Amino acid sequence: MSERFPQVDVVTGSAEHLALEKVDVVVSGLPWTAMTAARQQRILDAVTAARLTAVEINPRFAASLSERFPQVDVVTGSAEHLALEKVDVVVSGLPWTAMTAARQQRILDAVTAALAPNGRFTTFAYAHAAWTPPARRFAASLRSRFAVVERTSVVWGNLPPAFVYRAALPVAVGRTRRGQPAAASA
């Protein structure tokens, strides 16, 4: 996509929410191979003080990422099997509405299990799909797994128009946080 069009940017567009200058670990599930070089560099610049881990399911893309960005730890595999602990921030560009309910749940379970108690999660969604059952299920899953969930306004100049979900303070399965219900296990 041309840089002249505004784009929803879940990292640099949410820098205040993510507080990237204060974190030790950022896990990215972004579509790196689909980004322009300028966007890739903006993301790397935003996380200069952090350790960045990129999760890529396609082995060819993962190898290419490792070669192009040696400062990034690239993990080849599905976000469903995220095996990290005490992660400060998870940034995702996964196509949540194209997933089955079970896969959505497994990935969100892995994300919340990986996050530190004060961890933050951010992802984007397309406005035209927000009313669909998979999108509504995803939004409800976020609310059940995090004590704080915000949705930005729609960026109409993005093609297609999109918004960002910002979630913080993961709720562990079986526990409650400040009166919030615990996340249901999938």
N, C-alpha and C positions, 0 to 999 in steps of 0.2 A: 504494500500500500504506500502511496506517495506520502512524503512527510508534510506536504502542504495541507493535507486533511487532518483535522484534530482526531486523536485516537484516545480511547480510554486507556490509561496507563496505570495499572494496579500497583506499581512500585513508586515511580516518581510522583504520580498524581495523588498518592496517599502517604507521602513521606512523613507528615506530621503524625498521622495515626500509627505508622509503623515504627517511628523513632529509630531509623536504621543506623544513625550515628552511635546509638547506645547498645546495639545488640552484638552478640557473639556469633550467632548462627542464623542464617536465612536459608530456607529450603525453597527452591523455585520449581514450580510445575508449569512453567511458561512455555509457549510454543516458540522456542528460540529460533528454530530454522525458518519460521515464517516471518520473523521480524527483520526490519531493515538494520543495517549496520549502525546507523545513528541511534536507533532505539536500544539496540543491544548495549552500546557504549553508555547511554544515559543510565541504564539499569546498573551496569558495572560501576559507574561513577557514584551512584546512590548508595552502594553497599561497600564502599572502599574499606571501611573499618571492620566489616563483618566477614565471617567465613561463609562463602556462598556454595551451596550444594544444589545442583540442578538434577532433577529426576527426568529421565527420558526413556520411554518404553521401546523405541526403535533403536536397535543396536548400531545401525549405520549412522543415524543422526547423533547418537551418543558419542561414537568415535569421532565424528566430525566436530562436535562441541568440545571434546577434550583436546583435540588438536588446535582448534581455533582459540580457545580460552583456557590456557594452562593454569590460570589462577583459580578456576572454578573446579570444585570436586564434582564430577559427573557420575551419577549412579544410573546404571542401566537396569530398568525394570519398571513395574507398575507402581503407582503411588499407593495402591492397595497394600503393598508390602513394605511400606516405609518403615525402616528399622532404625530410627534415630531417637534419641531421648533429649529432653530439656532444650528443645528448639525454641528460639525466641519468636521467630516469624516464619509463617508459611505463606507463600504467594503462589496463587494458582491461576492458570489459564485453561483449565480443563473444560471440556464441553459437557457440563453437568446435565443439560436437558437431553443429550443424546445417549445417556447411560440408563441402564436398568436401575430399578430401585435398589436392588441388592448391591450392585456395584457402587452406587452413590454412597450407600451406608458403609460399605467396607472401606472406601477411601476416607470418608469423614471419620470413621472410627480410628483409622491409622493416623490421620492428621491430629486428632485430639489427643491420642495416646502419645504422640511424639512431642507435643507442645509442653513447654514449661507452664507452671501454674499461672503465670502472668503473660502467657503467650498470646500472639495475635495471628489472625488468619485473614487474608484478603483474596478476593476473586472477582471476576466480572461476569456479567450476564447480559444478554441482548434483550432490549426492551420489547421487541415484537413477540418474544417467547415467554415473557414473564407471567402470562395468564395460564399457560399450559400446565397440565397435571405434573409433569416432571419438574418444572420450575417451581411450582408451589410446594411440592414435596421437598425439594432442596431447601427452599427458604424455611420451611417448618423444621427441617433437620438442623439447620444452623441455629435456629432459636432454641432447640432442645439441647444443643451441645455447648452453647456459649452464653455466659451471663449478659454479655453486651453484643447486640447485633445492630448495625446501622446500614442503611442503603443510601447511596448518594443520589443526587438528582441525575436524570438522564443526560448524557452528552449527545445531543441531537446531531452534531456535526460528525460524530463517529459513523463509519459505514460498516455494518448497520449500527443504528443508535444503541448505546449500551450504558450500563451503570455499574457501580462497584459495590460489593458487599464488604463490610468491615466488621469483623467479629473479634472479640477479646474475652479473656478469662475463660478458658475451656472448663466445662463442668465434667468431672470424671464420672464414669458409669458407676452407679450405686451411691454416689454422694451428692449433696446439694451445696450450693454456694449462694449465700445471701438470700435464702428463701426460694431460689430458682429450682425447678424440678431437675432431677438428674437425667442425663441422656439415657434413652432406652438403648439396650444392646440390640444389635441387628441380628 
